[in-house]
Amino acid sequence: MKRNLCSKFVGLTFIAGFVLYLFIPPVFAKDLKGRETEARAKYQVVRQQYLKEVNWWKNAREEFLNARANYRKAKNPENRAIYEEKAKTFLEKTIDVLIKRLESLKNWVANKPMFSESERNSIIEEIDEDINWLKEKKEEIHQALPAQIKEKAKEIRQYWRNHRVLIKKIIAQIWEIRLTKVIERFETVSLKISAKIEELKAAEKDVSQLEAWYSEFSKKVELAKEKRDKAREKYQAISSLTDANQLFREAHQFIKEGNQYLREAHKTLVDIVREIKRLIRS
């Protein structure tokens, strides 16, 4: 679901960029197109890396489960030692995947100007604390005695449950910022359209249909903003694991609805652009 939502955001951003092309200088439009292409390419690289990490973790987990099943049936100390080693490997790989996901999140936040400096620093500081804690635990697991493995696994599981709250808030915040970015592009387009309508009025063109579509377009963008604001309220209210899942789902739903309003706004925008071209030619 996350991948689909991300793909929709990339698509909407591309749509807004295309419409801007109709109203802005060609050089800037060319640069914008290049940035959209670059964004798509980066997304594919990140997605492939994530899938690789997930498969890597799944293989480790399968080995761990097989070893555990054999361990429970085996009385031979040698077989038990194999299980213990598999358990260590699984926990270490689990930590590696978690660290990589946190580092990807940290790099994304660090390179996005839409965060204020205080927001960026606060988020990065919290992510770094998690990364450092996980690195310490990985070292402890590597040196742990067989009898300590189960306890270490429980400690990591409990810690991560508590810190999923932070991760959910950051992910929801990223969704909100992406949606805001597309809204801002549509608002820029709206100003261009408004100016064009005034030009056509001055040229004594019949803009009644154009104005009706423009009103519909503006309403959809405003509705998207309302959904964005509601999503922000939800994720900012996340404070504990108890309410994290529910609030996160609600924030996600508002983001999806806001995204849908923008898609509907785009359909109207296609009609607007077509009508502007027709009036210019007539």
KEMAR-959580 format. One record per residue (C-alpha): residue number from 0; x, z, y. Coordinates in Angstrom, 1 decimal. Layout:
% KEMAR-959580
rec nr=NUM u=X w=Z v=Y
...
END
This chain:
% KEMAR-959580
rec nr=0 u=0.0 w=0.0 v=0.0
rec nr=1 u=2.8 w=0.8 v=2.4
rec nr=2 u=4.4 w=-2.6 v=1.8
rec nr=3 u=1.1 w=-4.4 v=2.5
rec nr=4 u=0.6 w=-2.4 v=5.7
rec nr=5 u=4.1 w=-3.2 v=6.8
rec nr=6 u=3.6 w=-6.9 v=6.1
rec nr=7 u=0.4 w=-6.9 v=8.2
rec nr=8 u=2.3 w=-5.4 v=11.1
rec nr=9 u=5.0 w=-8.0 v=10.9
rec nr=10 u=2.3 w=-10.7 v=10.7
rec nr=11 u=0.4 w=-9.3 v=13.8
rec nr=12 u=3.7 w=-9.1 v=15.7
rec nr=13 u=4.4 w=-12.7 v=14.9
rec nr=14 u=0.8 w=-13.7 v=16.0
rec nr=15 u=1.2 w=-12.0 v=19.3
rec nr=16 u=4.6 w=-13.7 v=19.8
rec nr=17 u=3.1 w=-17.1 v=19.1
rec nr=18 u=0.3 w=-16.6 v=21.7
rec nr=19 u=2.9 w=-15.4 v=24.3
rec nr=20 u=4.7 w=-18.7 v=23.7
rec nr=21 u=1.7 w=-20.5 v=25.3
rec nr=22 u=2.1 w=-18.5 v=28.5
rec nr=23 u=5.8 w=-17.7 v=28.9
rec nr=24 u=9.0 w=-19.8 v=29.6
rec nr=25 u=10.3 w=-21.8 v=26.6
rec nr=26 u=13.7 w=-20.1 v=26.6
rec nr=27 u=12.2 w=-16.6 v=26.3
rec nr=28 u=9.7 w=-17.9 v=23.7
rec nr=29 u=12.6 w=-19.3 v=21.6
rec nr=30 u=14.4 w=-16.0 v=21.8
rec nr=31 u=11.2 w=-14.2 v=20.7
rec nr=32 u=10.7 w=-16.5 v=17.8
rec nr=33 u=14.3 w=-15.7 v=16.7
rec nr=34 u=13.6 w=-12.0 v=16.9
rec nr=35 u=10.5 w=-12.3 v=14.7
rec nr=36 u=12.5 w=-14.3 v=12.1
rec nr=37 u=15.2 w=-11.7 v=12.2
rec nr=38 u=12.6 w=-8.9 v=11.7
rec nr=39 u=11.1 w=-10.6 v=8.7
rec nr=40 u=14.6 w=-11.1 v=7.2
rec nr=41 u=15.5 w=-7.4 v=7.7
rec nr=42 u=12.2 w=-6.3 v=6.1
rec nr=43 u=12.9 w=-8.4 v=3.0
rec nr=44 u=16.4 w=-6.9 v=2.7
rec nr=45 u=15.1 w=-3.3 v=3.0
rec nr=46 u=12.3 w=-4.0 v=0.5
rec nr=47 u=14.7 w=-5.4 v=-2.1
rec nr=48 u=17.0 w=-2.5 v=-1.7
rec nr=49 u=14.1 w=0.0 v=-2.1
rec nr=50 u=12.9 w=-1.8 v=-5.2
rec nr=51 u=16.4 w=-1.6 v=-6.6
rec nr=52 u=16.6 w=2.1 v=-6.0
rec nr=53 u=13.2 w=2.7 v=-7.5
rec nr=54 u=14.1 w=0.8 v=-10.7
rec nr=55 u=17.4 w=2.7 v=-10.9
rec nr=56 u=15.5 w=6.0 v=-10.7
rec nr=57 u=12.9 w=4.9 v=-13.2
rec nr=58 u=15.6 w=4.0 v=-15.7
rec nr=59 u=17.2 w=7.4 v=-15.2
rec nr=60 u=13.9 w=9.1 v=-15.7
rec nr=61 u=13.2 w=7.2 v=-18.9
rec nr=62 u=16.5 w=8.3 v=-20.3
rec nr=63 u=15.8 w=11.8 v=-19.3
rec nr=64 u=12.4 w=11.9 v=-20.9
rec nr=65 u=13.8 w=10.4 v=-24.1
rec nr=66 u=16.6 w=12.9 v=-24.2
rec nr=67 u=14.2 w=15.8 v=-23.5
rec nr=68 u=12.0 w=14.7 v=-26.4
rec nr=69 u=14.9 w=14.6 v=-28.7
rec nr=70 u=16.2 w=17.9 v=-27.4
rec nr=71 u=12.9 w=19.6 v=-28.3
rec nr=72 u=13.1 w=18.3 v=-31.8
rec nr=73 u=16.8 w=18.8 v=-32.4
rec nr=74 u=18.5 w=21.9 v=-33.6
rec nr=75 u=21.9 w=20.3 v=-33.5
rec nr=76 u=24.0 w=21.7 v=-30.5
rec nr=77 u=25.5 w=18.2 v=-30.0
rec nr=78 u=22.1 w=16.7 v=-29.4
rec nr=79 u=21.2 w=19.5 v=-27.0
rec nr=80 u=24.4 w=18.8 v=-25.1
rec nr=81 u=23.3 w=15.1 v=-24.7
rec nr=82 u=20.0 w=16.2 v=-23.3
rec nr=83 u=21.7 w=18.5 v=-20.8
rec nr=84 u=24.0 w=15.7 v=-19.7
rec nr=85 u=21.0 w=13.4 v=-19.3
rec nr=86 u=19.2 w=16.0 v=-17.2
rec nr=87 u=22.1 w=16.3 v=-14.9
rec nr=88 u=22.3 w=12.5 v=-14.5
rec nr=89 u=18.6 w=12.3 v=-13.8
rec nr=90 u=18.7 w=15.0 v=-11.1
rec nr=91 u=21.8 w=13.5 v=-9.5
rec nr=92 u=20.2 w=10.1 v=-9.3
rec nr=93 u=16.9 w=11.6 v=-8.0
rec nr=94 u=18.9 w=13.2 v=-5.2
rec nr=95 u=20.7 w=9.9 v=-4.5
rec nr=96 u=17.4 w=8.0 v=-4.1
rec nr=97 u=16.0 w=10.7 v=-1.8
rec nr=98 u=19.1 w=10.7 v=0.3
rec nr=99 u=19.1 w=6.9 v=0.6
rec nr=100 u=15.4 w=7.0 v=1.7
rec nr=101 u=16.2 w=9.7 v=4.3
rec nr=102 u=19.2 w=7.7 v=5.6
rec nr=103 u=17.1 w=4.6 v=5.9
rec nr=104 u=14.5 w=6.5 v=7.9
rec nr=105 u=17.2 w=8.1 v=10.0
rec nr=106 u=18.7 w=4.7 v=10.8
rec nr=107 u=15.3 w=3.3 v=11.7
rec nr=108 u=14.6 w=6.1 v=14.1
rec nr=109 u=18.1 w=6.0 v=15.6
rec nr=110 u=17.8 w=2.3 v=16.5
rec nr=111 u=14.3 w=2.2 v=17.9
rec nr=112 u=14.0 w=2.5 v=21.7
rec nr=113 u=10.3 w=3.4 v=21.6
rec nr=114 u=11.3 w=7.0 v=20.7
rec nr=115 u=12.2 w=9.2 v=23.6
rec nr=116 u=15.7 w=10.6 v=23.4
rec nr=117 u=14.4 w=14.1 v=22.7
rec nr=118 u=12.0 w=12.9 v=19.9
rec nr=119 u=14.8 w=10.8 v=18.4
rec nr=120 u=17.3 w=13.7 v=18.4
rec nr=121 u=14.8 w=16.1 v=17.0
rec nr=122 u=13.8 w=13.9 v=14.1
rec nr=123 u=17.4 w=12.9 v=13.3
rec nr=124 u=18.5 w=16.6 v=13.3
rec nr=125 u=15.7 w=17.5 v=10.8
rec nr=126 u=16.5 w=14.6 v=8.6
rec nr=127 u=20.3 w=15.5 v=8.6
rec nr=128 u=19.4 w=19.0 v=7.6
rec nr=129 u=17.6 w=17.6 v=4.5
rec nr=130 u=20.4 w=15.2 v=3.7
rec nr=131 u=23.0 w=17.9 v=3.9
rec nr=132 u=21.0 w=20.3 v=1.8
rec nr=133 u=20.5 w=17.6 v=-0.9
rec nr=134 u=24.2 w=16.8 v=-0.9
rec nr=135 u=25.0 w=20.5 v=-1.5
rec nr=136 u=22.5 w=20.7 v=-4.4
rec nr=137 u=23.9 w=17.6 v=-6.0
rec nr=138 u=27.4 w=19.2 v=-6.0
rec nr=139 u=25.9 w=22.4 v=-7.5
rec nr=140 u=24.1 w=20.4 v=-10.2
rec nr=141 u=27.4 w=18.6 v=-11.1
rec nr=142 u=29.1 w=21.9 v=-11.6
rec nr=143 u=26.1 w=23.7 v=-13.2
rec nr=144 u=26.1 w=25.3 v=-16.6
rec nr=145 u=23.5 w=24.1 v=-19.1
rec nr=146 u=21.4 w=27.2 v=-18.6
rec nr=147 u=21.2 w=26.6 v=-14.9
rec nr=148 u=19.9 w=23.0 v=-15.0
rec nr=149 u=16.3 w=23.9 v=-15.3
rec nr=150 u=16.4 w=26.3 v=-12.4
rec nr=151 u=18.2 w=23.8 v=-10.2
rec nr=152 u=15.6 w=21.2 v=-10.9
rec nr=153 u=12.8 w=23.7 v=-10.0
rec nr=154 u=14.6 w=24.6 v=-6.7
rec nr=155 u=15.0 w=20.9 v=-5.7
rec nr=156 u=11.3 w=20.2 v=-6.5
rec nr=157 u=10.1 w=23.2 v=-4.5
rec nr=158 u=12.3 w=22.4 v=-1.5
rec nr=159 u=11.1 w=18.8 v=-1.5
rec nr=160 u=7.5 w=19.8 v=-1.7
rec nr=161 u=8.0 w=21.9 v=1.5
rec nr=162 u=9.8 w=19.1 v=3.3
rec nr=163 u=7.4 w=16.3 v=2.5
rec nr=164 u=5.5 w=17.5 v=5.5
rec nr=165 u=8.2 w=16.3 v=7.8
rec nr=166 u=8.5 w=13.0 v=6.1
rec nr=167 u=4.8 w=12.3 v=6.2
rec nr=168 u=4.7 w=13.0 v=9.9
rec nr=169 u=7.7 w=10.7 v=10.6
rec nr=170 u=6.2 w=7.9 v=8.5
rec nr=171 u=2.8 w=8.2 v=10.3
rec nr=172 u=4.6 w=8.2 v=13.6
rec nr=173 u=6.4 w=5.0 v=12.7
rec nr=174 u=3.1 w=3.4 v=11.8
rec nr=175 u=1.6 w=4.5 v=15.1
rec nr=176 u=4.6 w=3.1 v=17.1
rec nr=177 u=4.4 w=-0.2 v=15.3
rec nr=178 u=0.7 w=-0.5 v=16.1
rec nr=179 u=1.4 w=0.4 v=19.7
rec nr=180 u=4.0 w=-2.3 v=19.9
rec nr=181 u=1.5 w=-5.0 v=18.8
rec nr=182 u=-1.1 w=-3.6 v=21.2
rec nr=183 u=1.3 w=-3.8 v=24.1
rec nr=184 u=2.0 w=-7.5 v=23.2
rec nr=185 u=-1.7 w=-8.2 v=23.1
rec nr=186 u=-2.1 w=-6.5 v=26.5
rec nr=187 u=0.7 w=-8.7 v=27.9
rec nr=188 u=-1.2 w=-11.7 v=26.6
rec nr=189 u=-4.4 w=-10.3 v=28.2
rec nr=190 u=-2.8 w=-10.3 v=31.6
rec nr=191 u=-1.7 w=-13.9 v=31.1
rec nr=192 u=-5.2 w=-15.0 v=30.1
rec nr=193 u=-6.8 w=-13.2 v=33.0
rec nr=194 u=-4.5 w=-15.0 v=35.5
rec nr=195 u=-5.2 w=-18.3 v=33.8
rec nr=196 u=-9.0 w=-17.7 v=34.1
rec nr=197 u=-8.6 w=-17.1 v=37.8
rec nr=198 u=-6.6 w=-20.3 v=38.1
rec nr=199 u=-9.3 w=-22.2 v=36.3
rec nr=200 u=-12.0 w=-20.7 v=38.5
rec nr=201 u=-10.1 w=-21.8 v=41.6
rec nr=202 u=-10.1 w=-25.3 v=40.1
rec nr=203 u=-13.9 w=-25.0 v=39.8
rec nr=204 u=-13.9 w=-25.1 v=36.0
rec nr=205 u=-16.8 w=-23.6 v=34.0
rec nr=206 u=-15.2 w=-20.5 v=32.5
rec nr=207 u=-18.4 w=-18.7 v=31.4
rec nr=208 u=-17.5 w=-19.1 v=27.6
rec nr=209 u=-13.9 w=-18.2 v=28.3
rec nr=210 u=-14.9 w=-15.0 v=30.1
rec nr=211 u=-17.2 w=-14.0 v=27.2
rec nr=212 u=-14.5 w=-14.5 v=24.7
rec nr=213 u=-12.0 w=-12.7 v=26.9
rec nr=214 u=-14.4 w=-9.7 v=27.2
rec nr=215 u=-14.7 w=-9.6 v=23.4
rec nr=216 u=-10.9 w=-9.8 v=23.0
rec nr=217 u=-10.4 w=-7.0 v=25.4
rec nr=218 u=-12.9 w=-4.8 v=23.7
rec nr=219 u=-11.2 w=-5.2 v=20.3
rec nr=220 u=-7.8 w=-4.3 v=21.8
rec nr=221 u=-9.4 w=-1.2 v=23.4
rec nr=222 u=-10.9 w=-0.2 v=20.0
rec nr=223 u=-7.5 w=-0.6 v=18.4
rec nr=224 u=-6.0 w=1.7 v=21.0
rec nr=225 u=-8.8 w=4.3 v=20.3
rec nr=226 u=-7.9 w=4.2 v=16.6
rec nr=227 u=-4.2 w=4.5 v=17.4
rec nr=228 u=-4.9 w=7.6 v=19.4
rec nr=229 u=-7.0 w=9.2 v=16.7
rec nr=230 u=-4.2 w=8.5 v=14.2
rec nr=231 u=-1.7 w=10.2 v=16.5
rec nr=232 u=-4.0 w=13.3 v=16.7
rec nr=233 u=-4.1 w=13.4 v=12.9
rec nr=234 u=-0.4 w=13.2 v=12.1
rec nr=235 u=0.5 w=15.5 v=14.9
rec nr=236 u=-1.8 w=18.1 v=13.4
rec nr=237 u=0.2 w=18.1 v=10.1
rec nr=238 u=1.8 w=21.5 v=9.8
rec nr=239 u=1.9 w=22.5 v=6.2
rec nr=240 u=1.8 w=21.0 v=2.7
rec nr=241 u=-1.8 w=22.3 v=2.3
rec nr=242 u=-3.2 w=19.9 v=4.9
rec nr=243 u=-0.5 w=17.2 v=4.9
rec nr=244 u=-2.0 w=14.9 v=2.4
rec nr=245 u=-5.5 w=14.9 v=3.9
rec nr=246 u=-4.3 w=14.5 v=7.5
rec nr=247 u=-1.8 w=11.8 v=6.4
rec nr=248 u=-4.6 w=9.8 v=4.6
rec nr=249 u=-6.8 w=10.1 v=7.7
rec nr=250 u=-4.1 w=8.9 v=10.0
rec nr=251 u=-3.3 w=6.0 v=7.7
rec nr=252 u=-7.0 w=5.0 v=7.7
rec nr=253 u=-7.1 w=5.0 v=11.5
rec nr=254 u=-4.0 w=2.9 v=11.6
rec nr=255 u=-5.6 w=0.4 v=9.2
rec nr=256 u=-8.7 w=0.2 v=11.3
rec nr=257 u=-6.7 w=-0.3 v=14.4
rec nr=258 u=-4.8 w=-3.0 v=12.7
rec nr=259 u=-8.1 w=-4.7 v=11.6
rec nr=260 u=-9.4 w=-4.7 v=15.2
rec nr=261 u=-6.2 w=-6.5 v=16.3
rec nr=262 u=-6.7 w=-9.1 v=13.6
rec nr=263 u=-10.2 w=-9.6 v=14.9
rec nr=264 u=-8.9 w=-9.8 v=18.4
rec nr=265 u=-6.5 w=-12.5 v=17.3
rec nr=266 u=-9.3 w=-14.6 v=15.9
rec nr=267 u=-11.0 w=-14.5 v=19.3
rec nr=268 u=-7.7 w=-15.2 v=20.9
rec nr=269 u=-7.4 w=-18.5 v=19.0
rec nr=270 u=-10.7 w=-19.6 v=20.6
rec nr=271 u=-9.6 w=-18.5 v=24.0
rec nr=272 u=-6.4 w=-20.5 v=23.8
rec nr=273 u=-8.3 w=-23.6 v=22.5
rec nr=274 u=-10.8 w=-23.3 v=25.4
rec nr=275 u=-8.0 w=-22.9 v=28.0
rec nr=276 u=-6.4 w=-26.1 v=26.7
rec nr=277 u=-9.7 w=-27.9 v=26.8
rec nr=278 u=-10.4 w=-26.9 v=30.4
rec nr=279 u=-7.0 w=-27.8 v=31.5
rec nr=280 u=-7.4 w=-31.3 v=30.1
rec nr=281 u=-11.0 w=-31.8 v=31.4
END
